[in-house]
Amino acid sequence: ETLAEKSIELVCVESNPVDRVWGEARPPLPAAPLRVHKLEHAGISVEQKLEALRQEMRAKGCAALVVAALDQVAWCLNVRG
């Protein structure tokens, strides 16, 4: 089903509402560079993780996956920082 079939519409906003909520209280963004999480700590490679995700998506009939949470992105790409 498409978004339109569900009467859902994506709307572009002029400013980020999260920034408005944070205001001046927002902590500074991290300055440290990302680093690759060593395979010995990650357990499996990025390629293996992505292939496992693809297999699961195929099994469920999914054509796309949105990975937006930063911890999920870091896990998928074996990065920390």
Secondary structure as UniProt FT lines:
FT   HELIX           4..6
FT   HELIX           17..22
FT   HELIX           23..25
FT   STRAND          35..36
FT   HELIX           39..42
FT   HELIX           46..60
FT   HELIX           70..77
FT   STRAND          79..80
//
